[in-house]
């Protein structure tokens, strides 16, 4: 997962060239700011800043207008959820193909993944949202998305998806994306994330000046499809992230271990173990239990495969792990 809050900027000098970067609050990756973006400390939905985007007219051959992450993301046809907050700088003033976030490449159909403004200013779909992959795209038209207020966008893509499998929600409300029936397979190329520009390169038509006018904040990228309740949680709690935090983990004798979890209230979580930190999907840990089912936070399902957190988002769980658990265990939310 990646989370860019756009709250801070670090100044670095590399080969006598001063660049400005904004960190990923989850990991160690940075996004270098191009000429069309900057950190604004007065307009934001959460934290202390947002990424201000200003139409700059530069080319995107090297993605110089947007903010470009220092690390690459390699999804291809894997599941993902993209969420962010957006506020148009001037209501109803849109930029041709203005792109909020982009990754992949334009080498073949399905390899580029953009979330953007729709078409040219003055067109019937001006100011609408658009998901566009190389070879196809679809526009949706949430009411007043470009009204100068903050709006929350969530886009989900399941494993091995075609374009028609993509789902949207705006301000926590699902939209059918005009019910696309495209069977084009999603095959996103490996690339950095670009905020405020498209990864597409010239000489494709209209491939420059894709920096929109507005503010982007609290960008999050997950390697799973978030549930409707999780998306609604993010909408109602700007700046929060989805992810069960294991707050304690200790042996209680033999191969039995007890952990406490802090997550979303009244949400189901299963547990996955792996020998590596970046495991997907990992091995399901079954046979869950509790020392004191009547008083320990959370409720174990009858199957013993998942726990439901209490109204505070807490749970205490016991599980059996073979040998010294030097492996990694994580909580995964369920629909």
CORJODA-V404784 format. One record per run of one state. SS is the DSSP state (H for helix, E for strand, C for the rest). FROM is the first residue (numbers start at 1). TO is the last residue. If there is no record, write none. Layout:
# CORJODA-V404784
((SS	FROM	TO) (SS	FROM	TO))
This chain:
# CORJODA-V404784
((C	1	1) (E	2	4) (C	5	9) (E	10	14) (C	15	16) (E	17	23) (C	24	29) (E	30	33) (C	34	36) (E	37	40) (C	41	49) (E	50	53) (C	54	66) (E	67	69) (C	70	72) (E	73	73) (C	74	75) (E	76	76) (C	77	79) (E	80	88) (C	89	98) (E	99	104) (C	105	111) (E	112	117) (C	118	128) (E	129	133) (C	134	135) (E	136	140) (C	141	150) (E	151	157) (C	158	161) (E	162	162) (H	163	165) (C	166	166) (E	167	170) (C	171	172) (E	173	175) (C	176	184) (E	185	185) (C	186	187) (E	188	188) (C	189	190) (E	191	191) (C	192	193) (E	194	195) (C	196	213) (E	214	222) (C	223	227) (H	228	236) (C	237	244) (E	245	253) (C	254	255) (E	256	262) (C	263	267) (E	268	274) (C	275	282) (E	283	284) (C	285	288) (E	289	289) (C	290	298) (E	299	300) (C	301	306) (E	307	308) (C	309	313) (E	314	320) (C	321	327) (E	328	333) (C	334	335))
